[in-house]
């Protein structure tokens, strides 16, 4: 046991995980294409799924160990009621926001160990992201995310986003796209203006007590969580996109335990949906990184692979399962899963991590 604990500490201190924007975009794109072939997701990839792909499934950008959410940042907007400015605004993670043309107004809603969430209330602004951080900017039903420098302009119909330095990813109610450096895109695309909302094409009418959806869309997860609690479970429709959004509201407002229920429902009641493996993977992350339940996490990562053995998440799910068994104090299962990873992915991107947690020389 002591030897295993030593290996875990060494892995925490030395291992960096390669989850890049390219890989996140690839996962999102493949899930979107598969979803379009299913009746339940024929027209829409929800913003909740985009948020999970962009924020939830990556391992920590620096060390493998999770860092607690900054509760102050999670509950105190940076400039939520401030007037527009034409100078600079500094988010709590060190990201600098400057005006592109005229005045703008922006406020930070929350942040976790890798990503800061902000809402551009009006105007046009450049987000120069702090080193080793990612920023997700919400404009109505549009979100833009990058780890370099992104320009976001609020428009009457949505937003215009430019990948000023590095790549960026944009998501809207009907899809998502990756922007190469220097590329600009207006979202939603003109062809989709006036298209029905995802809920109108894929799910029943929203029940009463649903202000939490709009609050989540604005990035105010704390208020959304309070409204969701007041409205009760019946305010969440039994469709994957809404269950995933409810899970997002819980975990991004600092109530990780309440995210497990909706994620488990996606896994059990919507097993055929292409988002079920994503729900299982995210559940594993919540259990391992936030709730300290490594055995439960190992089972969730295994479920993610079982739901889609050859999918975009399978390799990372197996690697994280190795870590989960190591953290659970079971070197035998950690080594067994590590051997399976090496056999299946002999040149895999997580080899160093897997060997460390699996006790392999």
N, C-alpha and C positions, 0 to 999 in steps of 0.2 A: 504493500500500500504506500509506504513512504517513497519507494522508487517511482510509483505512478504519479504521486503528488509532485515530485520533483520534475518529472517530464512535463506535467501540465503547466507548472510555473515557468519552465524554460520556453515552452511553446508560446505562452502568453507574452513573454518578453521579447521574443525574437521573430515571430512569424507575422508577415504582412500578407494580406489576402488580395488577390488580383481580381477585383470585381469592377470592371471599367464601365464607362458610359456606353461603349460599343456593345459589351455583353448585355447590359440592361436593355438597350434598344433592341438587340436581337431577340431576347426573350419576349419582350413586349410585342414585337412584330409577329413572331410565330404564334403567340397566343391569340393575337388579333385575327390572323388569317384562319386559324383553326376555328375560332369562334364564329366567323362569318359563315362557316359551313353548317352550323347548328341552328336549328329553329329558335332556340331560346336566346341566341345572341346574334341573330341575323343582321341587325342594323347597328348595334351599339357595342362599343367597348367603354365601360363606365369610367368616370374619373377616379372612382375608388380603386379600380384595378390598376389604373395608371399610377396612382399614388403608391400602391403596394409594390408594383414592379420597380418603380424608381427609387422608393425609399425603403420598403420593408424587406426585400429579399437579399440585399447585399450584405456581406459580412462587414464588420466595422472597417472603415477606410484605413485606419492605422493598425492598432493592435487587435488581436482576436477578442480580447476581453471587452465586454460591454461596459459603457460608462453610464452612470445614472443621468436621467434627464434633468436639466437645470430647471427646477421648479419655478424659479423666478421668471426665467425666460418663457416658460410654458404658460404662465398666467398673466404676465404683464406686457401688453403690447408696447412696442417702442414709441410709436407716434400715432396711436389710433385716433386721437382727437386733435392732432396738431393741424394748423393751416398748411396749405401748400407751400413748398419752399423751392428756391432755385439754386440752392447751394448743395451741400452734401449731407447725407444722413448715414450714420454708422449703425449697423445692426449689431446685436449683442455678440456675434461670433467674429466680428472684425470686418465683415463684408461692408464695402463702401458703395453707397447709392448716390449717383449724381444725375443732374438734369441733362437731358439730351436737347430739348427745346422748350423754353418756358418753365413754368413751375410744375411740380408734381407733389403727390402725397402718397406716402407708403407707410404701412405699419406691419410690424412683426407679430405673428400669432403664437408660434411655438418653435421649439427646436429639439432635436434628439442628438445622439452622439455623432452623427455624420451630416445631418441636414437641417437647415433653417428654413422655415416657412414664412412667407411674407405675402401681403396683399397690396397690389398697386391700385389705390383707390381712384387716382386720376392722373393724367399727364403721361409723360414719357421719361423713362429713366434707364440708366446703365447700371448694372449690378456687377461690380468687380469683386468676385467671390474670394473670401479669405482662403489661404493655403490649406489644403487637405480638407476642405469643406465643400458642401454642395448647397445651393440655394434653389428653392422651388417658389416661383412667383405665381400667384393666382390672380387672374383677371376675369371676373365673372365665372363662366364655365370653362375657361381656358387656363391651363397651367403650363409654365415654362420652367425647365430645370437645366442647370449647368454647373460646372465646377471651374469654369474659366471666367469669362466675361460675357454677359448677355444683355442685349438691349430689348426692352419691352415697352411698347407703345399701346396705350389703351385706346381703342376705337369704339365707334358706336355699336358695332356688331360683335366685337371680341377683342382681338389684339393683333399687333404685328410684332413678330419676334425675330431678332437677328442674333446669330452666333458670332459675337464680336471676336472672341478669342476662345479657341477650342470648340468642341461640339456642344450642341444643346439638344434637348428633347422637348417637344411640345405635345400636349394631349388636349383633346376637346371631346365633346359629348359623343362624337361618332368615330373617333379614331385617334391616331397618334403618328408622329413622324420625327425623324432625326434630322437635324440641321448640321451640315458641315460648316467649318469655320468660314465666315464671310457670307453665308447663305441667309436670306431673309424669307419669311413666310407669313402670310396673313392667315389667321385662323379664327373661326372655322373657314374652310374654303368657300368661295362664293356659291359653288354648286350645292352646298349643304345649308345655305341660308333658308330658313323657313322649314327645314326638315322637322318631322315630329320628334319629340323628345324620346330618349331611350325607354322611359317607363311607359310611354304610350304604345310602343311597339312590342315590348317584351314582357310587360307585367300588368297586374290589375291596377285600378285606380288607387292612388295613394290614400291611406287612411287618415283620419283626422289626427291632429297632434304631431304634424310633421315639420315644424319649424326647424328642427335639428338638421334637416337636409340642407336648407338654405344657409344655415349657420356654418355647417361643414364646408359648403361650397365657397364660403368667404374665408375659410381658414380659421374660424373661431371655434376650435374644437372644445374648449372648456365650456363655452355657452351651449354648444351643440350637445355635449354630454349631459349637462343639467336638464336641457329640454327633453332629451331622449329618456332620461330617468323619470321625469315627470309624466311623459306621455305613456310610458309602459311598453312592454314587449310587443303589444299588438300594433304599435305604430311602425314596426319594421316589417315590410313585405317579405314573403318567403321566396325571394328571387336572389340569385347570387350577387348581383351588383349592389343590392341594398344591404344584404348581410355583410358584404365586404366593407361597405361604407360605414356601417354601424361598428364593425371591428376597428376600423381606422379611427373613428371618433373616440372609442374607448382607449386605445393604446396611445394615441397622440395627445390625449388629455391627461395622461398619467394614471390611467385605470386599466393596466394591462390585464388583470384577471378577468375583467368584463369583456375583453376581446375574444376570449377563448370560446365562449358559447356560439356566437355567430360563425366563427371559423369552423367549428365542429359541425355546424348545421350544413354549411356548404359541402363539407367532406362527406357527410352521411346522406343528406337529402338531395344532393345534386352531384353525385359521383360521376355522372356522364358529362358534366359541363367542363370545358377546357380550363376553367379557373379553379377547379377542385384541387389539382396539385399545388397551385400557388397558395391556396388557403392552408393546405397541410404544411407547406414549407414555412409560411409565416407563423403558423401556430407553433412549430418547432422553435423558431427564433424567439417568440414570446416566452415560451416555457423555459428555454435554456438561458437566454440573456437577461430576461426581466423577472421571471418568477422563480428561478433557481430550482427547476424541476428537470434535471438532466435525463432521468429515465423516461418520463413522459415525452420529453423532446426527442429522444432517440426513436420512440414509437412513431411520432409525428413525421420525422424525416423519412423513416422507412415507409410510411403511408404515402408520402409524396412520390417516392420512387414507384411504389406499387400501382398508384393511380396512373402513372405515365412513365413506364420503365425506360423509354428511349427519348423522353422529352428534354426540354431545355434546362430543367431544374435537376434532372436525375443525378448528374455528376456531383453537383454541389450538395445535394441532399445526402448522398452517401458519405461525402467528406465530413459534413457536419454531424452525421450519425456517429462517425468515429470519435469526434470530439466529445459528443454527448456521453458516450459510454465511458470515455476516459474521465470525464468530470463526475460521472456517477460512481467511480471507484471500481470499475469492472474491466481490468486490463485484458481479460480473456476475450470478451466481446469486442473491445476496442481493437485488439490485434486481428481478430477474425474479420471485422469489417474493413480494416486497413488492408489486409491481404486481398479481400475482394475488390477494393478500389484499385490497387496496383495491377491486379490481373485484368480488370476491365478497362482501366485507363492508364496504360503503362507510361504515357507521356502527358498525363493529366496536369492541369494547371494547379491542382491542390496537392501535388505529391509531397512537397516539403511539410505542409501542415499535417497531412495524413501520417507520414512517417513519424513525426514528432509525437502526436497523440497516440499512435498505435504502438509506440515503443520499438520501432524498426530501426535497425542500424543503417 
